[in-house]
Amino acid sequence: MGRTLVVGDIHGGFKALKQVFERADVKDNDHLIFLGDYVDGWSQSAEVISFLIELSEKQPCIFIKGNHDAWCEDWLSSGNQPDKWLFNGGKSTVESYNDYSLEDLQLHLELFQRMKNYHIDQKNRLFIHAGYSSMHGPEKEVYSSNYRWDRTLWETAVAMDKKLRRDSKLYPKRLLLYNEIFIGHTPTLDIGINHPVNKANIWNMDTGAAFTGSLSIMDVDTREFWQSDPLPSLYPNEKGRNTDIISVP
């Protein structure tokens, strides 16, 4: 039985993905859970998806869908290219597909279509891209877009009084539903940290790979984690999503 490894937001950083896999010494019997946002940012979004397709054919993988993945799926299926997406990394994703055949595009679309909104394992650990607003958990979520966009779950955990006990009436009910919650979406760089962060029972695995941070992978049982080099050093001639205005992490 291998490890269960959770992977943060990749954002087209294929070099970082390969590097962090080497550093974590990922084996074929390891169970991999990806938290979404595979595309949009660095120049190798298509290569990331090709790699993940091949990876899923040889070992157990769970792919959670992020907000950027939903945009890319829409483009692959309908050709839709909203300005908001193109401005927030979509342009580099479209360019990464320049040399891909229609057959390849269909295979990639099928992976996006198979992605899950969230995953709950046998130890009652939730894996989701962003969060959920329902007090009854993601199963009862009214707006499915919250799986990919919600920030209130993470903001609640960050702002909590560390002395607050789980049996307190003030303890956020959403956090009591699961033993642990693993998310991406909101870079830990926002609170000045460049490695996976634990607040309350939430682990945030988005360590800013789209911007100036690294890509992170963690063993969910031991909490050991590995990181790539900062993405700007792996793509010295690119900007990623480092623009003057950063509006949609």
HUBELNOR-V265961 format. One record per pair of residues at least 12 apart in sequence whose ideal C-beta (glycine too) atoms are under 8 Angstrom apart, sorted by the first residue. I is the first residue (numbers start at 1). J is the second residue. If there is no record, write none. Layout:
# HUBELNOR-V265961
I_J ; I_J
This chain:
# HUBELNOR-V265961
1_29 ; 2_27 ; 2_28 ; 2_29 ; 2_30 ; 2_31 ; 3_27 ; 3_30 ; 3_31 ; 3_219 ; 3_221 ; 3_222 ; 4_30 ; 4_31 ; 4_33 ; 4_121 ; 4_219 ; 4_220 ; 4_221 ; 5_24 ; 5_26 ; 5_30 ; 5_31 ; 5_32 ; 5_33 ; 5_217 ; 5_218 ; 5_219 ; 5_220 ; 6_32 ; 6_33 ; 6_34 ; 6_35 ; 6_127 ; 6_182 ; 6_203 ; 6_205 ; 6_217 ; 6_218 ; 6_220 ; 7_20 ; 7_32 ; 7_33 ; 7_34 ; 7_35 ; 7_205 ; 7_215 ; 7_216 ; 7_217 ; 8_35 ; 8_184 ; 8_196 ; 8_205 ; 8_206 ; 8_207 ; 8_209 ; 8_215 ; 8_216 ; 8_217 ; 9_35 ; 9_36 ; 9_37 ; 9_66 ; 9_184 ; 9_185 ; 9_187 ; 9_205 ; 9_206 ; 9_209 ; 9_210 ; 9_215 ; 10_34 ; 10_37 ; 10_38 ; 10_39 ; 10_48 ; 10_209 ; 10_215 ; 11_37 ; 11_38 ; 11_39 ; 11_40 ; 11_41 ; 11_42 ; 11_45 ; 11_68 ; 11_89 ; 11_209 ; 11_210 ; 11_231 ; 11_240 ; 11_241 ; 12_38 ; 12_39 ; 12_40 ; 12_41 ; 12_42 ; 12_43 ; 12_44 ; 12_45 ; 12_48 ; 12_89 ; 12_92 ; 12_93 ; 12_96 ; 12_240 ; 13_41 ; 13_42 ; 13_44 ; 13_48 ; 13_209 ; 13_210 ; 13_215 ; 13_228 ; 13_231 ; 13_234 ; 13_235 ; 13_240 ; 14_42 ; 14_44 ; 14_47 ; 14_48 ; 14_51 ; 15_42 ; 15_44 ; 15_228 ; 15_234 ; 15_235 ; 16_42 ; 16_209 ; 16_214 ; 16_215 ; 16_228 ; 16_229 ; 16_231 ; 16_234 ; 17_48 ; 17_51 ; 17_215 ; 17_228 ; 18_51 ; 19_215 ; 19_228 ; 19_229 ; 19_234 ; 20_214 ; 20_215 ; 20_216 ; 20_217 ; 20_226 ; 20_227 ; 20_228 ; 21_217 ; 23_226 ; 23_227 ; 23_228 ; 24_217 ; 24_219 ; 24_226 ; 26_217 ; 28_58 ; 28_59 ; 29_59 ; 30_59 ; 31_59 ; 31_60 ; 31_61 ; 31_62 ; 32_55 ; 32_59 ; 32_60 ; 32_61 ; 32_62 ; 33_61 ; 33_62 ; 33_64 ; 33_119 ; 33_127 ; 33_182 ; 33_220 ; 34_52 ; 34_61 ; 34_62 ; 34_63 ; 34_64 ; 35_64 ; 35_66 ; 35_127 ; 35_128 ; 35_129 ; 35_182 ; 35_183 ; 35_184 ; 35_185 ; 35_205 ; 35_206 ; 36_63 ; 36_64 ; 36_65 ; 36_66 ; 36_67 ; 36_68 ; 36_69 ; 36_115 ; 36_129 ; 36_148 ; 36_184 ; 36_185 ; 37_66 ; 37_67 ; 37_68 ; 37_69 ; 37_129 ; 37_184 ; 37_185 ; 37_206 ; 37_210 ; 38_52 ; 38_63 ; 38_66 ; 38_68 ; 38_69 ; 39_68 ; 39_69 ; 39_72 ; 39_89 ; 39_93 ; 40_68 ; 40_71 ; 40_72 ; 40_85 ; 40_88 ; 40_89 ; 40_90 ; 40_92 ; 40_93 ; 40_210 ; 40_241 ; 41_89 ; 41_92 ; 41_209 ; 41_210 ; 41_231 ; 41_240 ; 41_241 ; 42_92 ; 42_210 ; 42_231 ; 42_234 ; 42_235 ; 42_238 ; 42_240 ; 43_92 ; 43_95 ; 43_96 ; 43_235 ; 43_238 ; 44_96 ; 45_72 ; 45_92 ; 45_93 ; 45_96 ; 45_97 ; 46_93 ; 46_96 ; 46_97 ; 46_100 ; 46_108 ; 47_96 ; 49_108 ; 49_111 ; 50_104 ; 50_108 ; 52_111 ; 53_107 ; 53_108 ; 53_111 ; 56_111 ; 62_116 ; 62_119 ; 62_127 ; 63_111 ; 63_114 ; 63_115 ; 63_116 ; 64_115 ; 64_116 ; 64_117 ; 64_118 ; 64_119 ; 64_127 ; 64_128 ; 64_129 ; 65_112 ; 65_115 ; 65_116 ; 65_117 ; 65_129 ; 65_147 ; 65_148 ; 66_129 ; 66_130 ; 66_148 ; 66_184 ; 66_185 ; 67_129 ; 67_130 ; 67_148 ; 67_149 ; 67_185 ; 67_248 ; 68_85 ; 68_88 ; 68_89 ; 68_90 ; 69_112 ; 69_115 ; 69_148 ; 70_148 ; 71_85 ; 71_90 ; 72_90 ; 72_93 ; 72_112 ; 73_109 ; 73_112 ; 73_113 ; 75_90 ; 75_93 ; 75_94 ; 76_105 ; 76_108 ; 76_109 ; 76_112 ; 77_109 ; 81_94 ; 84_248 ; 87_247 ; 88_241 ; 88_247 ; 88_248 ; 89_210 ; 89_240 ; 89_241 ; 92_238 ; 117_138 ; 117_144 ; 117_147 ; 117_148 ; 118_132 ; 118_138 ; 118_147 ; 120_178 ; 123_179 ; 124_178 ; 124_179 ; 125_178 ; 125_179 ; 125_180 ; 125_181 ; 125_182 ; 125_220 ; 126_138 ; 126_177 ; 126_178 ; 126_180 ; 126_181 ; 126_182 ; 127_181 ; 127_182 ; 128_147 ; 128_181 ; 128_182 ; 128_183 ; 129_147 ; 129_148 ; 129_183 ; 129_184 ; 129_185 ; 130_146 ; 130_147 ; 130_148 ; 130_149 ; 130_150 ; 130_151 ; 130_153 ; 130_154 ; 130_183 ; 130_184 ; 130_185 ; 130_186 ; 131_146 ; 131_147 ; 131_150 ; 131_151 ; 131_152 ; 131_153 ; 131_154 ; 131_183 ; 131_185 ; 132_146 ; 132_147 ; 132_150 ; 132_153 ; 132_174 ; 133_146 ; 133_150 ; 133_152 ; 133_153 ; 134_174 ; 135_173 ; 135_174 ; 136_177 ; 137_174 ; 137_177 ; 137_178 ; 148_185 ; 149_185 ; 151_185 ; 151_186 ; 153_174 ; 153_175 ; 153_181 ; 153_183 ; 153_202 ; 154_183 ; 154_185 ; 154_186 ; 154_199 ; 154_202 ; 154_204 ; 156_172 ; 156_174 ; 156_175 ; 156_200 ; 157_172 ; 157_175 ; 157_199 ; 157_200 ; 157_201 ; 157_202 ; 158_191 ; 158_199 ; 160_172 ; 160_199 ; 160_200 ; 172_200 ; 175_200 ; 175_201 ; 175_202 ; 178_201 ; 179_201 ; 180_201 ; 180_202 ; 180_203 ; 180_220 ; 181_201 ; 181_202 ; 181_203 ; 182_202 ; 182_203 ; 182_205 ; 182_220 ; 183_202 ; 183_203 ; 183_204 ; 183_205 ; 183_206 ; 184_204 ; 184_205 ; 184_206 ; 185_206 ; 185_249 ; 186_204 ; 186_206 ; 186_249 ; 187_206 ; 187_207 ; 187_208 ; 187_210 ; 187_211 ; 187_213 ; 187_249 ; 188_204 ; 188_206 ; 188_207 ; 188_208 ; 188_213 ; 189_207 ; 189_208 ; 189_211 ; 189_212 ; 189_213 ; 190_249 ; 193_207 ; 194_207 ; 194_208 ; 194_213 ; 194_214 ; 195_207 ; 195_216 ; 195_225 ; 195_227 ; 196_216 ; 196_218 ; 196_225 ; 203_218 ; 205_218 ; 206_249 ; 207_227 ; 209_228 ; 209_231 ; 210_231 ; 210_240 ; 210_241 ; 210_249 ; 211_231 ; 211_240 ; 211_241 ; 211_242 ; 211_246 ; 212_230 ; 212_231 ; 212_232 ; 212_242 ; 213_230 ; 213_231 ; 214_227 ; 214_228 ; 214_229 ; 214_230 ; 214_231 ; 215_227 ; 215_228 ; 215_231 ; 216_228
